[in-house]
Amino acid sequence: MTPTRRALLAGSAATAALPLAAPALVRAQPAGDVVRIGVLTDLNGPYRDVTGPTSVACVRQAVEEFTAANPSIRVEVIAADHQNKPDVGVNTVRQWLDQRGVDVVTDVGNSAIALGINPVCVERDRVHLNASAATSELTGRACTPNTVHWSYDTWCFANTSGAGLTRMGGDTWYFVTADYAFGHAIQRDTTRAVETAGGRVLGASVYPFPSTTDFSAFLLQARASRAKVLGLAMAGDDLVNCVKQAQEFGLPRGGMKLAAIIGSVTGVLAAGMNTMQGMFISETFYWDQDERTRAFTKRVQTKLPAGVFPNYVHAGNYSGVLHYLKVVKELGVGAAKASGRAAVAAMKRMPTDDDAYGQGRVREDGRKIHPAHLYEVKRPEESRYQGDVYKVSMTIPAEQAFRPVAEGGCPLVRS
């Protein structure tokens, strides 16, 4: 019932056969009346399964549905691999905006790259529609009138996992943290949530990213701390590898809860429920949450290899792009292409509604808000069908799931 990681990776390769931007070879093209969407993602690295080809497929799903209802509006999708390198990501976006006529950049699953392209999109007055970078600074001090942050952020998931598990009795924590902006932001925000809820952080181990595959030394330090919760401030392949090794070292058998603060159904399916059972994971979308999420998943799975289910990042790309295209229709193609700032302002005015995230809104700081959930991974014998991996431990309402708008320091927010 559960596909292996090898199968997921092999299957995803089929989805990768999509038209991709080749940054070194692009030639200047007139923008014309075509809306161009650039998916900047990880096509070959540690976050390929978490973002990558499935993000591209979900963007294409949104475009397909929109253009079927609005055939007079032409939309093109291109994609490129940022290689998890800020210079590659920023240079790709510069070339897209200057030479390919790209109007909106989406996905961008790397916090350092997201922060790097923010001023570029402001400079060129284009839309930065971020569905997968974790840093909450995108709606804090780094917020811009051209940026919308979809899906999740570190504050949201840290609050859901940190406060939730602390209130459930997990009041002492130890972190294993990826040594870059993403990991440090998770640890910082989760520490705040844990301490606010009355818990304590007993220590942390920081590992070099992306060169580590052996987490044994860090896990031994975590076990020695006698903390009740191990907070995993990482994602993608690192998360899967670390959880497998934590199971081998017997941390869960010794009573330590594992919290994948930025985890996903993708990682659960890749590692297998035998490995991930009992783990707590924060998510804002689960394919099996309700009738609408199941309907969206059924449609997009026609573009995916067998056994692949969309996660909250993939769903955020679908949801965000669909909302942007609704604004294009309202403003007119010319006006939307002329000013990304005007398009984002309209995205904030217009309520959101789609099958992935349901009804919601975009706040003045660019934060898309919706409920967040703390899930526990089921035991294999509890799973009833393929993809049935979660049971809900807690749901945080939309207005409480994200950092209060007045606390972020976004210069767009009126005091």
C-alpha positions as a Markdown table, in Angstrom:
| # | Residue | x | y | z |
|---|---|---|---|---|
| 1 | Met | 0.0 | 0.0 | 0.0 |
| 2 | Thr | 2.9 | 2.4 | 0.7 |
| 3 | Pro | 5.2 | 3.2 | -2.2 |
| 4 | Thr | 9.0 | 3.0 | -1.5 |
| 5 | Arg | 11.2 | 6.0 | -1.7 |
| 6 | Arg | 12.9 | 4.5 | -4.7 |
| 7 | Ala | 9.5 | 4.2 | -6.4 |
| 8 | Leu | 8.6 | 7.8 | -5.6 |
| 9 | Leu | 11.8 | 9.1 | -7.0 |
| 10 | Ala | 11.6 | 7.0 | -10.1 |
| 11 | Gly | 8.0 | 7.9 | -10.7 |
| 12 | Ser | 8.6 | 11.6 | -10.2 |
| 13 | Ala | 11.1 | 11.5 | -13.0 |
| 14 | Ala | 8.1 | 11.1 | -15.4 |
| 15 | Thr | 6.6 | 14.4 | -14.2 |
| 16 | Ala | 10.0 | 16.1 | -14.6 |
| 17 | Ala | 9.6 | 15.8 | -18.3 |
| 18 | Leu | 8.2 | 19.3 | -18.6 |
| 19 | Pro | 9.4 | 22.4 | -20.5 |
| 20 | Leu | 12.1 | 23.9 | -18.3 |
| 21 | Ala | 13.8 | 27.2 | -18.4 |
| 22 | Ala | 17.5 | 27.0 | -19.3 |
| 23 | Pro | 18.9 | 30.1 | -17.6 |
| 24 | Ala | 22.2 | 30.1 | -19.6 |
| 25 | Leu | 20.4 | 29.9 | -23.0 |
| 26 | Val | 17.4 | 32.1 | -22.7 |
| 27 | Arg | 16.8 | 34.8 | -25.4 |
| 28 | Ala | 14.8 | 37.9 | -25.0 |
| 29 | Gln | 11.1 | 37.5 | -25.8 |
| 30 | Pro | 8.3 | 40.0 | -25.9 |
| 31 | Ala | 5.9 | 39.7 | -23.1 |
| 32 | Gly | 2.9 | 40.1 | -25.4 |
| 33 | Asp | -0.6 | 39.3 | -24.0 |
| 34 | Val | 0.5 | 35.9 | -22.5 |
| 35 | Val | 0.5 | 35.5 | -18.7 |
| 36 | Arg | 3.8 | 33.7 | -17.9 |
| 37 | Ile | 4.3 | 31.8 | -14.7 |
| 38 | Gly | 7.8 | 30.7 | -13.6 |
| 39 | Val | 8.0 | 27.7 | -11.2 |
| 40 | Leu | 11.4 | 28.1 | -9.4 |
| 41 | Thr | 11.9 | 24.8 | -7.5 |
| 42 | Asp | 14.1 | 21.9 | -6.6 |
| 43 | Leu | 14.1 | 19.4 | -9.4 |
| 44 | Asn | 17.1 | 17.3 | -8.5 |
| 45 | Gly | 18.0 | 18.0 | -4.9 |
| 46 | Pro | 16.9 | 17.0 | -1.3 |
| 47 | Tyr | 13.5 | 18.8 | -1.6 |
| 48 | Arg | 12.7 | 17.4 | -5.1 |
| 49 | Asp | 9.8 | 15.3 | -3.7 |
| 50 | Val | 8.6 | 17.9 | -1.2 |
| 51 | Thr | 8.4 | 20.6 | -3.9 |
| 52 | Gly | 9.8 | 19.9 | -7.4 |
| 53 | Pro | 7.9 | 18.2 | -10.3 |
| 54 | Thr | 4.7 | 17.8 | -8.2 |
| 55 | Ser | 4.7 | 21.6 | -7.6 |
| 56 | Val | 5.0 | 22.1 | -11.4 |
| 57 | Ala | 2.1 | 19.6 | -12.0 |
| 58 | Cys | -0.1 | 21.5 | -9.5 |
| 59 | Val | 0.6 | 24.8 | -11.2 |
| 60 | Arg | -0.3 | 23.2 | -14.5 |
| 61 | Gln | -3.5 | 21.9 | -12.9 |
| 62 | Ala | -4.5 | 25.4 | -11.8 |
| 63 | Val | -3.8 | 26.8 | -15.3 |
| 64 | Glu | -5.7 | 24.0 | -17.0 |
| 65 | Glu | -8.8 | 24.6 | -14.9 |
| 66 | Phe | -8.7 | 28.4 | -15.2 |
| 67 | Thr | -8.1 | 28.4 | -19.0 |
| 68 | Ala | -10.8 | 25.8 | -19.5 |
| 69 | Ala | -13.2 | 28.4 | -18.0 |
| 70 | Asn | -11.5 | 31.4 | -19.6 |
| 71 | Pro | -10.2 | 30.3 | -23.0 |
| 72 | Ser | -9.5 | 33.8 | -24.1 |
| 73 | Ile | -6.7 | 34.2 | -21.5 |
| 74 | Arg | -3.4 | 32.6 | -22.6 |
| 75 | Val | -1.1 | 31.3 | -19.8 |
| 76 | Glu | 2.3 | 29.7 | -20.1 |
| 77 | Val | 4.3 | 27.8 | -17.4 |
| 78 | Ile | 8.0 | 27.4 | -17.3 |
| 79 | Ala | 10.2 | 25.8 | -14.6 |
| 80 | Ala | 13.8 | 25.8 | -13.5 |
| 81 | Asp | 15.9 | 24.2 | -10.8 |
| 82 | His | 17.4 | 26.6 | -8.3 |
| 83 | Gln | 19.8 | 23.9 | -7.0 |
| 84 | Asn | 19.3 | 25.3 | -3.5 |
| 85 | Lys | 21.9 | 28.0 | -4.4 |
| 86 | Pro | 20.8 | 31.6 | -3.8 |
| 87 | Asp | 23.0 | 32.9 | -6.7 |
| 88 | Val | 21.4 | 30.4 | -9.1 |
| 89 | Gly | 17.9 | 31.2 | -7.9 |
| 90 | Val | 18.3 | 35.0 | -8.1 |
| 91 | Asn | 20.0 | 34.9 | -11.5 |
| 92 | Thr | 17.3 | 32.7 | -12.9 |
| 93 | Val | 14.6 | 35.1 | -11.7 |
| 94 | Arg | 16.5 | 38.1 | -13.2 |
| 95 | Gln | 16.7 | 36.4 | -16.6 |
| 96 | Trp | 13.1 | 35.3 | -16.4 |
| 97 | Leu | 11.8 | 38.8 | -15.6 |
| 98 | Asp | 14.1 | 40.6 | -18.0 |
| 99 | Gln | 14.2 | 38.2 | -21.0 |
| 100 | Arg | 11.3 | 35.7 | -20.7 |
| 101 | Gly | 8.5 | 38.1 | -19.8 |
| 102 | Val | 7.6 | 36.1 | -16.6 |
| 103 | Asp | 4.9 | 37.8 | -14.6 |
| 104 | Val | 4.8 | 35.7 | -11.5 |
| 105 | Val | 7.4 | 33.5 | -9.8 |
| 106 | Thr | 6.0 | 30.7 | -7.6 |
| 107 | Asp | 7.1 | 27.8 | -5.4 |
| 108 | Val | 10.7 | 29.0 | -4.5 |
| 109 | Gly | 11.3 | 26.3 | -1.8 |
| 110 | Asn | 14.3 | 27.8 | -0.2 |
| 111 | Ser | 14.2 | 30.6 | 2.4 |
| 112 | Ala | 17.5 | 32.2 | 1.4 |
| 113 | Ile | 16.5 | 32.2 | -2.3 |
| 114 | Ala | 13.1 | 33.6 | -1.4 |
| 115 | Leu | 14.6 | 36.5 | 0.5 |
| 116 | Gly | 17.1 | 37.0 | -2.3 |
| 117 | Ile | 14.5 | 37.3 | -5.1 |
| 118 | Asn | 12.1 | 39.5 | -3.1 |
| 119 | Pro | 13.9 | 42.8 | -4.0 |
| 120 | Val | 14.3 | 41.7 | -7.6 |
| 121 | Cys | 10.5 | 41.2 | -8.0 |
| 122 | Val | 9.9 | 44.6 | -6.4 |
| 123 | Glu | 12.4 | 46.2 | -8.7 |
| 124 | Arg | 10.8 | 44.7 | -11.8 |
| 125 | Asp | 7.3 | 45.1 | -10.3 |
| 126 | Arg | 6.4 | 41.4 | -10.7 |
| 127 | Val | 4.7 | 39.0 | -8.4 |
| 128 | His | 6.5 | 36.7 | -5.9 |
| 129 | Leu | 4.0 | 34.1 | -5.0 |
| 130 | Asn | 5.8 | 31.9 | -2.5 |
| 131 | Ala | 4.3 | 28.5 | -1.8 |
| 132 | Ser | 7.2 | 26.6 | -0.2 |
| 133 | Ala | 9.8 | 28.8 | 1.5 |
| 134 | Ala | 9.5 | 28.5 | 5.3 |
| 135 | Thr | 10.8 | 31.8 | 6.6 |
| 136 | Ser | 8.1 | 33.9 | 8.3 |
| 137 | Glu | 10.3 | 37.0 | 7.4 |
| 138 | Leu | 8.5 | 37.1 | 4.1 |
| 139 | Thr | 5.5 | 38.6 | 5.9 |
| 140 | Gly | 7.7 | 40.3 | 8.5 |
| 141 | Arg | 10.5 | 42.7 | 8.1 |
| 142 | Ala | 11.1 | 41.4 | 4.5 |
| 143 | Cys | 7.5 | 41.8 | 3.4 |
| 144 | Thr | 6.9 | 43.7 | 0.1 |
| 145 | Pro | 3.9 | 44.9 | -1.8 |
| 146 | Asn | 4.8 | 42.3 | -4.5 |
| 147 | Thr | 4.9 | 39.3 | -2.3 |
| 148 | Val | 2.3 | 36.8 | -1.2 |
| 149 | His | 3.2 | 33.9 | 1.1 |
| 150 | Trp | 1.0 | 30.8 | 0.8 |
| 151 | Ser | 0.8 | 27.4 | 2.4 |
| 152 | Tyr | 2.8 | 27.8 | 5.7 |
| 153 | Asp | 5.7 | 29.4 | 7.4 |
| 154 | Thr | 8.0 | 28.7 | 10.4 |
| 155 | Trp | 5.8 | 30.6 | 12.8 |
| 156 | Cys | 2.7 | 28.7 | 11.9 |
| 157 | Phe | 4.2 | 25.2 | 12.1 |
| 158 | Ala | 6.3 | 26.1 | 15.1 |
| 159 | Asn | 3.2 | 27.3 | 16.9 |
| 160 | Thr | 1.2 | 24.3 | 15.9 |
| 161 | Ser | 3.9 | 21.7 | 16.9 |
| 162 | Gly | 5.6 | 23.6 | 19.8 |
| 163 | Ala | 2.6 | 24.8 | 21.7 |
| 164 | Gly | 0.4 | 21.8 | 20.8 |
| 165 | Leu | 2.9 | 19.1 | 22.0 |
| 166 | Thr | 3.9 | 21.1 | 25.0 |
| 167 | Arg | 0.3 | 21.3 | 26.1 |
| 168 | Met | 0.0 | 17.6 | 25.5 |
| 169 | Gly | 2.8 | 16.9 | 28.0 |
| 170 | Gly | 5.9 | 17.2 | 25.9 |
| 171 | Asp | 7.3 | 20.1 | 27.9 |
| 172 | Thr | 11.0 | 19.5 | 27.4 |
| 173 | Trp | 12.6 | 19.7 | 23.9 |
| 174 | Tyr | 15.9 | 19.0 | 22.1 |
| 175 | Phe | 16.5 | 20.1 | 18.5 |
| 176 | Val | 18.4 | 18.8 | 15.6 |
| 177 | Thr | 18.7 | 21.7 | 13.2 |
| 178 | Ala | 19.9 | 22.3 | 9.6 |
| 179 | Asp | 22.6 | 25.0 | 9.6 |
| 180 | Tyr | 20.9 | 27.6 | 7.3 |
| 181 | Ala | 18.2 | 30.2 | 7.4 |
| 182 | Phe | 15.4 | 27.6 | 7.2 |
| 183 | Gly | 16.5 | 25.4 | 10.0 |
| 184 | His | 17.5 | 28.3 | 12.4 |
| 185 | Ala | 14.1 | 29.9 | 11.8 |
| 186 | Ile | 12.3 | 26.7 | 12.7 |
| 187 | Gln | 14.2 | 26.3 | 15.9 |
| 188 | Arg | 13.8 | 29.9 | 16.9 |
| 189 | Asp | 10.1 | 30.0 | 16.3 |
| 190 | Thr | 9.4 | 26.6 | 17.9 |
| 191 | Thr | 11.5 | 27.6 | 21.0 |
| 192 | Arg | 9.3 | 30.7 | 21.3 |
| 193 | Ala | 6.1 | 28.6 | 21.1 |
| 194 | Val | 7.4 | 26.0 | 23.6 |
| 195 | Glu | 8.5 | 28.5 | 26.1 |
| 196 | Thr | 5.2 | 30.5 | 25.7 |
| 197 | Ala | 3.3 | 27.3 | 26.5 |
| 198 | Gly | 5.4 | 26.7 | 29.6 |
| 199 | Gly | 8.0 | 24.3 | 28.3 |
| 200 | Arg | 11.8 | 24.3 | 28.1 |
| 201 | Val | 14.4 | 23.7 | 25.5 |
| 202 | Leu | 17.3 | 21.6 | 26.9 |
| 203 | Gly | 19.7 | 21.9 | 24.0 |
| 204 | Ala | 20.3 | 21.6 | 20.2 |
| 205 | Ser | 22.7 | 20.1 | 17.7 |
| 206 | Val | 23.3 | 21.9 | 14.4 |
| 207 | Tyr | 24.4 | 19.9 | 11.4 |
| 208 | Pro | 26.0 | 21.2 | 8.1 |
| 209 | Phe | 23.5 | 21.4 | 5.2 |
| 210 | Pro | 23.4 | 19.8 | 2.7 |
| 211 | Ser | 26.3 | 17.5 | 3.2 |
| 212 | Thr | 25.1 | 15.4 | 6.2 |
| 213 | Thr | 23.6 | 11.9 | 5.9 |
| 214 | Asp | 24.8 | 10.5 | 9.2 |
| 215 | Phe | 22.8 | 11.9 | 12.2 |
| 216 | Ser | 24.0 | 9.4 | 14.8 |
| 217 | Ala | 26.2 | 11.8 | 16.8 |
| 218 | Phe | 23.3 | 14.4 | 17.0 |
| 219 | Leu | 20.8 | 11.8 | 18.0 |
| 220 | Leu | 23.0 | 10.4 | 20.8 |
| 221 | Gln | 23.2 | 13.9 | 22.2 |
| 222 | Ala | 19.4 | 14.3 | 22.0 |
| 223 | Arg | 18.9 | 11.0 | 23.8 |
| 224 | Ala | 21.4 | 12.0 | 26.5 |
| 225 | Ser | 19.4 | 15.2 | 27.1 |
| 226 | Arg | 16.4 | 13.2 | 28.3 |
| 227 | Ala | 14.1 | 15.6 | 26.6 |
| 228 | Lys | 10.5 | 14.4 | 26.0 |
| 229 | Val | 10.3 | 15.8 | 22.4 |
| 230 | Leu | 12.9 | 15.7 | 19.6 |
| 231 | Gly | 12.2 | 18.7 | 17.4 |
| 232 | Leu | 13.5 | 18.1 | 13.8 |
| 233 | Ala | 14.3 | 21.5 | 12.3 |
| 234 | Met | 14.8 | 20.1 | 8.8 |
| 235 | Ala | 12.9 | 18.8 | 5.8 |
| 236 | Gly | 13.1 | 16.7 | 2.7 |
| 237 | Asp | 15.6 | 13.8 | 2.5 |
| 238 | Asp | 17.3 | 15.0 | 5.7 |
| 239 | Leu | 14.1 | 14.5 | 7.7 |
| 240 | Val | 13.5 | 11.0 | 6.3 |
| 241 | Asn | 17.1 | 10.0 | 7.0 |
| 242 | Cys | 17.1 | 11.4 | 10.5 |
| 243 | Val | 13.8 | 9.7 | 11.5 |
| 244 | Lys | 15.0 | 6.4 | 10.2 |
| 245 | Gln | 18.2 | 6.7 | 12.3 |
| 246 | Ala | 16.2 | 7.9 | 15.4 |
| 247 | Gln | 14.1 | 4.7 | 15.1 |
| 248 | Glu | 17.3 | 2.6 | 14.8 |
| 249 | Phe | 18.7 | 4.3 | 18.0 |
| 250 | Gly | 15.4 | 3.5 | 19.8 |
| 251 | Leu | 14.5 | 7.1 | 20.7 |
| 252 | Pro | 10.7 | 6.6 | 20.3 |
| 253 | Arg | 10.9 | 3.2 | 22.2 |
| 254 | Gly | 12.6 | 5.2 | 25.0 |
| 255 | Gly | 9.6 | 7.5 | 25.3 |
| 256 | Met | 10.8 | 10.5 | 23.2 |
| 257 | Lys | 8.2 | 11.9 | 20.8 |
| 258 | Leu | 9.4 | 12.9 | 17.4 |
| 259 | Ala | 8.2 | 16.2 | 16.0 |
| 260 | Ala | 8.7 | 16.9 | 12.3 |
| 261 | Ile | 8.0 | 20.6 | 12.5 |
| 262 | Ile | 8.2 | 21.0 | 8.7 |
| 263 | Gly | 7.1 | 17.5 | 7.6 |
| 264 | Ser | 4.7 | 16.3 | 5.0 |
| 265 | Val | 2.7 | 13.3 | 3.7 |
| 266 | Thr | 5.4 | 13.0 | 1.1 |
| 267 | Gly | 8.0 | 12.1 | 3.6 |
| 268 | Val | 5.7 | 9.7 | 5.4 |
| 269 | Leu | 5.0 | 7.8 | 2.2 |
| 270 | Ala | 8.7 | 7.9 | 1.2 |
| 271 | Ala | 9.9 | 6.5 | 4.5 |
| 272 | Gly | 7.0 | 4.2 | 5.1 |
| 273 | Met | 4.5 | 4.1 | 8.0 |
| 274 | Asn | 6.6 | 1.5 | 9.9 |
| 275 | Thr | 9.3 | 4.1 | 10.2 |
| 276 | Met | 7.1 | 7.2 | 10.7 |
| 277 | Gln | 4.4 | 5.8 | 12.9 |
| 278 | Gly | 3.7 | 7.9 | 16.0 |
| 279 | Met | 5.5 | 11.0 | 14.6 |
| 280 | Phe | 3.8 | 14.4 | 15.0 |
| 281 | Ile | 3.6 | 16.5 | 11.9 |
| 282 | Ser | 2.2 | 20.0 | 11.3 |
| 283 | Glu | 0.4 | 20.6 | 8.0 |
| 284 | Thr | -2.0 | 23.1 | 6.5 |
| 285 | Phe | -3.4 | 20.7 | 3.8 |
| 286 | Tyr | -4.0 | 17.0 | 3.8 |
| 287 | Trp | -5.3 | 15.3 | 0.7 |
| 288 | Asp | -7.9 | 13.2 | 2.7 |
| 289 | Gln | -9.1 | 16.1 | 4.9 |
| 290 | Asp | -12.5 | 16.6 | 3.3 |
| 291 | Glu | -14.5 | 16.1 | 0.0 |
| 292 | Arg | -12.9 | 19.1 | -1.7 |
| 293 | Thr | -9.3 | 18.1 | -0.9 |
| 294 | Arg | -10.1 | 14.6 | -2.2 |
| 295 | Ala | -11.6 | 16.1 | -5.4 |
| 296 | Phe | -8.5 | 18.2 | -6.0 |
| 297 | Thr | -6.2 | 15.3 | -5.4 |
| 298 | Lys | -8.1 | 13.1 | -7.8 |
| 299 | Arg | -7.8 | 15.7 | -10.5 |
| 300 | Val | -4.1 | 16.4 | -10.1 |
| 301 | Gln | -3.2 | 12.7 | -9.7 |
| 302 | Thr | -3.8 | 12.3 | -13.4 |
| 303 | Lys | -0.6 | 14.2 | -13.9 |
| 304 | Leu | 1.4 | 12.3 | -11.2 |
| 305 | Pro | 3.0 | 8.9 | -11.0 |
| 306 | Ala | 1.0 | 6.2 | -9.2 |
| 307 | Gly | 1.2 | 6.5 | -5.4 |
| 308 | Val | 2.2 | 10.1 | -5.3 |
| 309 | Phe | -0.1 | 12.4 | -3.2 |
| 310 | Pro | 0.2 | 16.2 | -3.1 |
| 311 | Asn | 1.3 | 17.9 | 0.1 |
| 312 | Tyr | 0.6 | 21.4 | 1.5 |
| 313 | Val | 3.4 | 22.9 | -0.7 |
| 314 | His | 2.0 | 21.4 | -3.9 |
| 315 | Ala | -1.5 | 22.4 | -2.9 |
| 316 | Gly | -0.3 | 25.9 | -2.1 |
| 317 | Asn | 1.0 | 26.3 | -5.7 |
| 318 | Tyr | -2.3 | 25.2 | -7.1 |
| 319 | Ser | -4.3 | 27.4 | -4.7 |
| 320 | Gly | -2.0 | 30.5 | -5.1 |
| 321 | Val | -1.8 | 30.4 | -8.9 |
| 322 | Leu | -5.5 | 29.9 | -9.2 |
| 323 | His | -6.2 | 32.9 | -7.1 |
| 324 | Tyr | -3.6 | 35.0 | -9.0 |
| 325 | Leu | -5.3 | 34.0 | -12.3 |
| 326 | Lys | -8.7 | 35.0 | -11.0 |
| 327 | Val | -7.2 | 38.5 | -10.3 |
| 328 | Val | -5.8 | 38.5 | -13.9 |
| 329 | Lys | -9.4 | 38.0 | -15.1 |
| 330 | Glu | -10.7 | 40.8 | -12.9 |
| 331 | Leu | -8.0 | 43.3 | -13.7 |
| 332 | Gly | -7.5 | 42.4 | -17.3 |
| 333 | Val | -4.4 | 40.7 | -18.7 |
| 334 | Gly | -2.7 | 44.0 | -19.6 |
| 335 | Ala | -3.2 | 45.7 | -16.2 |
| 336 | Ala | -2.1 | 42.5 | -14.3 |
| 337 | Lys | 1.0 | 42.2 | -16.4 |
| 338 | Ala | 1.8 | 45.9 | -16.1 |
| 339 | Ser | 2.0 | 45.9 | -12.3 |
| 340 | Gly | 2.7 | 43.1 | -10.0 |
| 341 | Arg | 2.0 | 45.4 | -7.1 |
| 342 | Ala | -1.5 | 46.1 | -8.4 |
| 343 | Ala | -2.1 | 42.4 | -8.9 |
| 344 | Val | -1.0 | 41.6 | -5.3 |
| 345 | Ala | -3.2 | 44.4 | -4.0 |
| 346 | Ala | -6.2 | 42.8 | -5.8 |
| 347 | Met | -5.3 | 39.4 | -4.4 |
| 348 | Lys | -5.6 | 40.9 | -0.9 |
| 349 | Arg | -9.0 | 42.4 | -1.7 |
| 350 | Met | -10.5 | 39.3 | -3.3 |
| 351 | Pro | -11.5 | 36.4 | -0.9 |
| 352 | Thr | -9.8 | 33.1 | -1.7 |
| 353 | Asp | -11.7 | 29.9 | -2.4 |
| 354 | Asp | -10.5 | 26.6 | -4.0 |
| 355 | Asp | -10.7 | 22.9 | -3.5 |
| 356 | Ala | -7.2 | 22.6 | -1.9 |
| 357 | Tyr | -7.5 | 25.3 | 0.8 |
| 358 | Gly | -11.1 | 26.2 | 0.9 |
| 359 | Gln | -12.2 | 29.7 | 1.8 |
| 360 | Gly | -9.7 | 32.2 | 3.2 |
| 361 | Arg | -8.0 | 35.6 | 2.6 |
| 362 | Val | -4.7 | 37.3 | 2.0 |
| 363 | Arg | -3.8 | 39.7 | 4.8 |
| 364 | Glu | -2.2 | 43.2 | 4.3 |
| 365 | Asp | 1.2 | 41.8 | 5.1 |
| 366 | Gly | 0.9 | 39.3 | 2.3 |
| 367 | Arg | 0.2 | 36.3 | 4.5 |
| 368 | Lys | -2.5 | 33.9 | 3.2 |
| 369 | Ile | -4.3 | 32.5 | 6.2 |
| 370 | His | -6.1 | 29.2 | 6.7 |
| 371 | Pro | -6.3 | 26.6 | 9.5 |
| 372 | Ala | -3.3 | 24.5 | 10.6 |
| 373 | His | -3.4 | 20.9 | 11.8 |
| 374 | Leu | -1.2 | 18.8 | 14.1 |
| 375 | Tyr | -1.4 | 15.2 | 12.8 |
| 376 | Glu | -0.1 | 12.0 | 14.3 |
| 377 | Val | 1.1 | 9.3 | 11.8 |
| 378 | Lys | -1.0 | 6.2 | 12.1 |
| 379 | Arg | 0.3 | 2.7 | 12.8 |
| 380 | Pro | 0.4 | 0.6 | 9.6 |
| 381 | Glu | -2.5 | -1.5 | 10.8 |
| 382 | Glu | -4.7 | 1.6 | 11.2 |
| 383 | Ser | -4.3 | 2.6 | 7.6 |
| 384 | Arg | -7.5 | 1.8 | 5.5 |
| 385 | Tyr | -6.3 | 2.6 | 2.0 |
| 386 | Gln | -3.3 | 4.0 | 0.1 |
| 387 | Gly | -2.4 | 7.5 | 1.4 |
| 388 | Asp | -4.4 | 7.1 | 4.6 |
| 389 | Val | -1.6 | 8.1 | 7.0 |
| 390 | Tyr | -2.8 | 10.7 | 9.5 |
| 391 | Lys | -5.1 | 11.2 | 12.4 |
| 392 | Val | -5.8 | 14.7 | 13.7 |
| 393 | Ser | -4.5 | 15.6 | 17.1 |
| 394 | Met | -5.3 | 19.3 | 17.0 |
| 395 | Thr | -6.7 | 22.0 | 14.6 |
| 396 | Ile | -5.7 | 25.7 | 15.0 |
| 397 | Pro | -8.3 | 28.1 | 13.5 |
| 398 | Ala | -7.1 | 30.3 | 10.6 |
| 399 | Glu | -7.1 | 33.6 | 12.6 |
| 400 | Gln | -4.9 | 31.9 | 15.2 |
| 401 | Ala | -2.7 | 29.7 | 13.0 |
| 402 | Phe | -0.3 | 32.5 | 11.8 |
| 403 | Arg | 1.6 | 35.2 | 13.6 |
| 404 | Pro | -0.6 | 38.2 | 14.5 |
| 405 | Val | -0.2 | 40.8 | 11.8 |
| 406 | Ala | 0.9 | 43.5 | 14.2 |
| 407 | Glu | 3.8 | 41.4 | 15.6 |
| 408 | Gly | 5.6 | 40.7 | 12.3 |
| 409 | Gly | 7.2 | 44.1 | 11.7 |
| 410 | Cys | 5.9 | 44.3 | 8.1 |
| 411 | Pro | 6.3 | 47.9 | 6.9 |
| 412 | Leu | 3.1 | 47.6 | 4.9 |
| 413 | Val | 1.0 | 47.2 | 8.1 |
| 414 | Arg | -0.5 | 50.4 | 9.5 |
| 415 | Ser | 0.4 | 50.9 | 13.1 |
